[in-house]
Amino acid sequence: MKGIVIRSTGSWYTVGILKGERVERVECRIAGLFRIKGLNVKNTNPFAVGDEVEVEEDKGDYVITKLHERRNYIIRRSTKLSKQTHIIAANIDHAYVMATLIEPRTSTGFIDRFFVTAEAYAIPASVIFNKKDLLELDELDYVEQLMQLYRNLGYGAYLICASDEGDVPQLQELMQGKINLIAGHSGVGKSTLINALEPSLNLKTGEISRVHSKGMHTTTFAEMHELGGGGWIIDTPGIKELGIVDMEKEELSHYFPEMRDLLGACKYNGCLHDREPGCAVIAGVETGKIALTRYECYLQILNGEELEKEYD
């Protein structure tokens, strides 16, 4: 039987199997074959939400026996085991990073790293700025500038209040019939938005810590939820940091659209756009064609630096 992983706890997996027009959920364990061979020793999770798998029944239990090839995935460095990686979700049609300017603060570096990861696997991506009702006029102006920056680069950008019913229909239409991923820090409103998109789910939402203005985790495991109008949405646990993995320095600039357009104009082949003379990317930064925040993020990733610890 062919199915799709819709929930992962690390040891047991909920797999959705299409039977007629309905999806039957079954709890599965992993066949011993996978435990012996291992799918990728660098990954903390052998299967991810969104994976297409084969399932067999064995003495009343369901067992995952085969993993179909992934067409894409979103991956990050494991926060607990820095040498290992964690696949957040696979086979995604559109990836959304949810961000807030305050309560909690999402840095542009986090957004940019998310977009770089999506670019690496050719996943269309957008940013959703939430909690517009909490923003002052100058903060609203700043968000509008960020949204214009990202739209000019080819990304979707939306400003919403997840609890405002009037802000939801535009996203419902965009997500219909697709497998959508929503990621971001704890407390940015992912579960609140998903409840608004599909009220029947009634997901648990949390309060913001008044002491630290940071979110408290309400989603423990990644899980796919079926949307009434067709399609799926993947809810993910809050991500503190988004470590970039499996990228060579020479290829990094290919995942910044504004740099990619200038690659053939550099004086030297193999230019890393750091301090080389005749670099078209550096010239683009100096003339304002490339945003300084984006270039600084590029240099951070290039030099293996982590994000600022603005969110612990």
GIZI-V695829 format. One record per residue. N is the residue number from 1. RES is the residue in three letters. SS is DSSP state (H for helix, E for strand, - for the rest). NEAR is the number of other ideal C-beta (glycine too) atoms within 10 Angstrom. D_FIRST is the distance of its C-alpha to the first C-alpha in Angstrom with 2 decimals. Layout:
BEGIN
n = {N:N}
res = {RES:RES}
ss = {SS:SS}
near = {NEAR:NEAR}
d_first = {D_FIRST:D_FIRST}
END
This chain:
BEGIN
n = {1:2:3:4:5:6:7:8:9:10:11:12:13:14:15:16:17:18:19:20:21:22:23:24:25:26:27:28:29:30:31:32:33:34:35:36:37:38:39:40:41:42:43:44:45:46:47:48:49:50:51:52:53:54:55:56:57:58:59:60:61:62:63:64:65:66:67:68:69:70:71:72:73:74:75:76:77:78:79:80:81:82:83:84:85:86:87:88:89:90:91:92:93:94:95:96:97:98:99:100:101:102:103:104:105:106:107:108:109:110:111:112:113:114:115:116:117:118:119:120:121:122:123:124:125:126:127:128:129:130:131:132:133:134:135:136:137:138:139:140:141:142:143:144:145:146:147:148:149:150:151:152:153:154:155:156:157:158:159:160:161:162:163:164:165:166:167:168:169:170:171:172:173:174:175:176:177:178:179:180:181:182:183:184:185:186:187:188:189:190:191:192:193:194:195:196:197:198:199:200:201:202:203:204:205:206:207:208:209:210:211:212:213:214:215:216:217:218:219:220:221:222:223:224:225:226:227:228:229:230:231:232:233:234:235:236:237:238:239:240:241:242:243:244:245:246:247:248:249:250:251:252:253:254:255:256:257:258:259:260:261:262:263:264:265:266:267:268:269:270:271:272:273:274:275:276:277:278:279:280:281:282:283:284:285:286:287:288:289:290:291:292:293:294:295:296:297:298:299:300:301:302:303:304:305:306:307:308:309:310:311:312}
res = {MET:LYS:GLY:ILE:VAL:ILE:ARG:SER:THR:GLY:SER:TRP:TYR:THR:VAL:GLY:ILE:LEU:LYS:GLY:GLU:ARG:VAL:GLU:ARG:VAL:GLU:CYS:ARG:ILE:ALA:GLY:LEU:PHE:ARG:ILE:LYS:GLY:LEU:ASN:VAL:LYS:ASN:THR:ASN:PRO:PHE:ALA:VAL:GLY:ASP:GLU:VAL:GLU:VAL:GLU:GLU:ASP:LYS:GLY:ASP:TYR:VAL:ILE:THR:LYS:LEU:HIS:GLU:ARG:ARG:ASN:TYR:ILE:ILE:ARG:ARG:SER:THR:LYS:LEU:SER:LYS:GLN:THR:HIS:ILE:ILE:ALA:ALA:ASN:ILE:ASP:HIS:ALA:TYR:VAL:MET:ALA:THR:LEU:ILE:GLU:PRO:ARG:THR:SER:THR:GLY:PHE:ILE:ASP:ARG:PHE:PHE:VAL:THR:ALA:GLU:ALA:TYR:ALA:ILE:PRO:ALA:SER:VAL:ILE:PHE:ASN:LYS:LYS:ASP:LEU:LEU:GLU:LEU:ASP:GLU:LEU:ASP:TYR:VAL:GLU:GLN:LEU:MET:GLN:LEU:TYR:ARG:ASN:LEU:GLY:TYR:GLY:ALA:TYR:LEU:ILE:CYS:ALA:SER:ASP:GLU:GLY:ASP:VAL:PRO:GLN:LEU:GLN:GLU:LEU:MET:GLN:GLY:LYS:ILE:ASN:LEU:ILE:ALA:GLY:HIS:SER:GLY:VAL:GLY:LYS:SER:THR:LEU:ILE:ASN:ALA:LEU:GLU:PRO:SER:LEU:ASN:LEU:LYS:THR:GLY:GLU:ILE:SER:ARG:VAL:HIS:SER:LYS:GLY:MET:HIS:THR:THR:THR:PHE:ALA:GLU:MET:HIS:GLU:LEU:GLY:GLY:GLY:GLY:TRP:ILE:ILE:ASP:THR:PRO:GLY:ILE:LYS:GLU:LEU:GLY:ILE:VAL:ASP:MET:GLU:LYS:GLU:GLU:LEU:SER:HIS:TYR:PHE:PRO:GLU:MET:ARG:ASP:LEU:LEU:GLY:ALA:CYS:LYS:TYR:ASN:GLY:CYS:LEU:HIS:ASP:ARG:GLU:PRO:GLY:CYS:ALA:VAL:ILE:ALA:GLY:VAL:GLU:THR:GLY:LYS:ILE:ALA:LEU:THR:ARG:TYR:GLU:CYS:TYR:LEU:GLN:ILE:LEU:ASN:GLY:GLU:GLU:LEU:GLU:LYS:GLU:TYR:ASP}
ss = {-:E:E:E:E:E:E:E:-:-:-:-:E:E:E:E:E:E:E:-:-:E:E:E:E:E:E:E:E:E:-:H:H:H:H:H:H:-:-:-:-:-:E:-:-:-:-:-:-:-:-:E:E:E:E:E:E:E:-:-:E:E:E:E:E:E:E:-:-:-:-:-:E:E:E:E:E:-:-:-:-:-:-:-:E:E:E:E:E:E:-:-:-:E:E:E:E:E:E:-:-:-:-:-:-:-:-:H:H:H:H:H:H:H:H:H:H:H:H:H:-:-:-:-:E:E:E:E:E:-:-:H:H:H:-:-:H:H:H:H:H:H:H:H:H:H:H:H:H:H:H:H:-:-:-:E:E:E:E:-:-:-:-:-:H:H:H:-:H:H:H:H:H:H:H:-:-:-:E:E:E:E:E:-:-:-:-:-:-:H:H:H:H:H:H:H:H:-:H:H:H:-:-:-:-:-:-:E:-:-:-:-:-:-:E:-:-:-:-:-:-:-:E:E:E:E:-:-:-:-:-:E:E:E:E:-:-:-:-:-:-:-:-:-:-:-:-:-:H:H:H:H:H:H:H:-:H:H:H:H:-:-:H:H:H:-:-:-:-:-:-:-:-:-:-:-:-:-:-:H:H:H:H:H:H:H:-:-:-:-:-:H:H:H:H:H:H:H:H:H:H:H:-:-:-:-:-:-:-:-:-:-}
near = {15:12:23:21:27:21:18:23:13:10:7:11:26:20:26:18:17:12:9:6:5:9:16:12:12:15:12:23:15:18:16:9:12:17:10:7:9:11:13:11:8:16:17:14:21:19:21:23:29:27:25:17:20:15:20:13:11:11:5:5:11:19:17:22:16:13:18:13:8:16:14:17:21:26:23:19:20:17:13:8:11:9:9:16:19:21:23:24:29:26:21:26:17:19:24:27:28:26:25:24:19:13:18:22:15:23:16:17:21:24:25:27:21:25:25:21:26:24:19:20:16:8:20:15:22:20:25:23:24:26:23:18:11:12:18:10:7:7:13:14:11:13:18:13:10:20:17:11:16:21:13:12:16:12:19:16:20:17:17:21:19:24:16:11:9:8:19:18:11:11:22:15:9:15:22:13:11:16:20:25:29:25:26:27:25:21:28:28:26:28:22:20:27:23:20:21:22:19:11:9:17:9:16:9:18:15:9:19:14:7:6:13:13:18:23:12:10:18:19:9:13:24:22:23:19:16:20:12:12:10:20:22:24:26:23:19:16:21:20:14:16:26:19:20:16:10:15:7:13:10:9:19:19:15:20:24:14:20:21:13:14:20:14:8:13:21:10:10:6:8:20:17:24:13:7:14:9:11:20:18:26:19:15:19:19:12:8:8:13:22:20:10:15:22:20:15:23:24:13:17:22:16:9:9:12:13:18:10:8:13:20:7}
d_first = {0.00:3.79:6.51:10.21:12.58:15.12:17.34:18.51:21.22:21.40:20.23:17.48:14.94:13.85:10.49:10.27:7.34:9.06:10.04:13.06:15.40:14.57:12.48:11.55:12.32:11.35:13.49:12.25:14.48:14.63:14.49:18.15:17.81:17.74:20.66:22.64:22.21:21.77:20.33:23.71:26.55:28.13:25.36:25.53:21.83:19.13:16.64:17.92:17.25:15.81:13.83:10.63:8.35:5.52:5.14:6.41:8.92:12.40:15.43:14.52:13.36:10.16:10.36:9.60:9.93:10.24:11.98:12.33:16.02:17.64:19.93:22.17:22.77:25.67:27.06:30.14:32.12:31.46:34.47:34.65:34.02:35.74:34.58:30.91:28.83:26.38:23.70:24.07:21.12:19.26:18.54:21.44:23.20:26.34:27.74:30.54:32.95:34.76:38.36:41.49:45.08:46.09:44.66:43.01:44.09:41.60:43.26:43.02:42.06:38.81:38.01:38.96:36.85:33.80:34.61:35.15:31.70:30.16:32.40:31.30:27.73:28.90:27.55:29.77:31.45:33.85:35.97:36.47:39.82:39.84:42.75:45.16:47.10:48.26:49.67:53.33:54.59:54.89:51.35:50.06:51.96:50.37:46.82:47.70:48.93:45.71:43.62:45.83:45.46:41.67:41.70:44.08:41.58:38.86:36.99:36.55:38.79:39.09:41.46:40.45:41.06:37.65:39.36:41.03:39.16:40.94:39.32:35.69:35.28:35.72:32.78:30.61:31.26:30.52:27.15:25.88:22.68:22.26:20.65:23.89:24.95:28.11:29.87:33.41:35.75:35.59:37.72:37.46:35.76:32.05:31.04:33.97:32.87:29.25:30.74:32.94:30.14:28.07:30.52:28.08:26.66:30.02:29.29:31.94:34.59:37.30:40.96:42.65:44.82:48.38:49.70:47.60:46.23:42.75:39.48:38.04:34.32:32.36:28.83:27.80:24.28:22.66:20.54:19.14:20.60:19.86:23.06:24.36:25.47:22.15:20.82:20.30:22.85:22.44:25.12:26.27:28.80:32.28:33.05:36.59:36.68:34.69:35.45:34.90:33.21:32.60:35.30:38.29:41.63:42.23:39.12:39.45:41.75:39.20:37.20:40.26:40.62:44.37:44.87:42.63:45.01:47.95:46.66:48.63:51.84:52.35:55.30:53.51:50.23:47.82:49.46:47.78:49.67:51.24:54.94:55.23:58.12:57.38:53.95:52.88:50.50:53.34:55.55:52.93:53.03:56.84:57.02:54.43:51.88:49.46:49.32:50.77:48.04:45.38:47.45:48.05:44.32:43.92:46.65:45.13:41.82:43.74:45.81:42.97:44.39:42.45:42.85:45.83:45.30:45.74:42.74:42.41}
END
